[in-house]
Amino acid sequence: MFTERIYNGTILALDLASGKTGYAIYRNDKIIKSGTWVLKSQTRYADLYNNIVNAIDKYKISNLVIEDIFKDNDKPTAFQILAECRGIAECIAQLRRVPTSFIRPIAVKQHICGIRYNKDTSHRQYKDMMIRRITKLGYKLEKQNADDEADAIGLLITYLDNHNYIVKHPK
């Protein structure tokens, strides 16, 4: 038997992507804010940098959780951009002395949706399952960028559950 613990701080979870980054912020046993930062291709890295720094300062972030990147041989450019975005996030975390953890995307999907990886299941099907599961917990997602926001919330829930931290959902 395990005991749930209270996390005394504020966690920022990031689902990094080349055009938009989903985020979720946890404090006092619940996710207090979530959404998506849209990144313009010409200023993508500056936008990401500013959004992360602003969130760290505004919410006094004490821990950062980032979805790990993986190489998709069909999208080599996307992998390079994700690696650069991850580098920016890690650099900010080091400069601000914010501990950082990484969780693989498939681990999040397995934890939240209770599924095993299946090569025949499309990326879109996994995203739709994540959106359904997160909304069933009571989270209201942005309609336009629901998949990125759902992934960030799922990432945060996975991290909290893996460390036995309490999280109270809206429902």
N, C-alpha and C positions, 0 to 999 in steps of 0.2 A: 504494500500500500504506500502511496506517495502523498505528500502533503502539498497543497497548493500554497504558493508563496506570494507575497505582495512585492511588486517591483517599485522601489522608491526612486523614481526618476522618470524620464521621458524618452521614448524610443521613436525614431523615425525609420520607417521601412520604405525602401525604394525598389520599384520595378523599372529598372533603367531600360530605355529604348531610344532609338535614333530620332524619332519624331515627337514622342510624348513619353513622359515618365509618370507612372502612377506612384502615389505616395499615401502613407497612412501614419498617423501620429497617435501614440498610446501614452496615457497618463492616468493615474488614479483608477486603475482597474478597468479602463475602457478605452476604446478608440475614439478620440475626441475630434479628429478631423481626418478627412481623406479626400482625394481628388486626383486630378491629372494636370501636370504642367505640360503645355504644348510648347515644343521647342522649334523655332524657325531654323530651317536648314543653314541659313547664312550665319546665324548667331547661336547655333545649337549649344556649343560648349560654354559660352558666356552665360546664356540663359540658364543652363543646368547649374553652373557654378553659383550664380546669383540666387537661384531658388533654394539650393541646399544651404548656402550660408545664411540666407534670410530665415529659413525654417530653424536652423540651429540656434540662431540668435533670439528669434521671437519666442520659441517654445522651450528654450534652454535644454536642448537635446543632450542626453547623457549616453545614448547608445544608438548606433546606426546598424540597420539590418538591410542587406542588399541581396537581391536575387542574383545568384551567380550566373555568369554567362557560359554559353556553350557554343561550340563551332557547328554551324550548319553549312555543310559543303555546298549547298545550293545557293547560299547567300554570303559569300566571303566578305563583301563590302559591309554588310550589316554587322558581322562579327567584329570587324576592325573598328567600326564606330562604337559598338558596345564596349569594346576593350578600352577605347579612349574615354568614354563616359565613366566607366568603372575607375579608371586612373584618376580622373578628376575628383570623383567622390572619395576615393581613398586618400588623395592628397589633402583635401579639405579636412577629412577626419583626422589625419596625422597632425596637421597644423593646429587644429582645434582640440587635439588630444581626446577625441571621441572614439571609444572602442568600437570596432566594426566586426560584424559577423556576415558570413555568406551562406546562403542556402540554395541548393540546386532547384531549378524550376520543377522537375519531376517529383522531387520530395514534397514540394508544396501541394502539387496536384494530388499526389497519393494521400497526403495527410487530410486535406480538406474534402476531397471528393471520394476518398476511399477506393481509389482505382489503382490498378497496376498498369504500367506502361504497355501499350499495344501499338506496334508500328502501323497497324491498319486504321487506327483512330486518327482522324485529321487534327491538325493544330486548332482549327476552328471549333471542332467538337469539344476539345479540352477546354477552350476558352468559354464556350457556352455552359459547360458543366460547372465551371468555377463561378460564373456569374449567377447561375441558379442557386448554388449552394450558399454563396455570400448573401444574396437577397433573402433567402430563407432564414438566415440568422437575424434579419431585420435591418440590414444596411441599405440605405437608399443611394444608389449609384448614379453618377452622371450618365445620362442616356448616350451621349455621343462617344464617350471614352470609357464605357463601363468595364471593358475587359482589362484595361491597365489598372484602373482603380481596384477592381476585384482581385487582381493578382497581388497588388500591394497589401490589401487587407488580409488575403490568404497567407501571404508571406509573414506578416506580423503575427497572425494567429498561430501559425506553425512554430515560429520562434518562441512565442509565449508558452505554448503547450509543451514544447520540447524542454523548456526550463521550469516547468511546473508553476508558471506565474498565472495568477488569476486574471481572467478577462471576462467582463460582463458584456454580453451582446444586447442590442436593442430589443430583441424578442426573447 
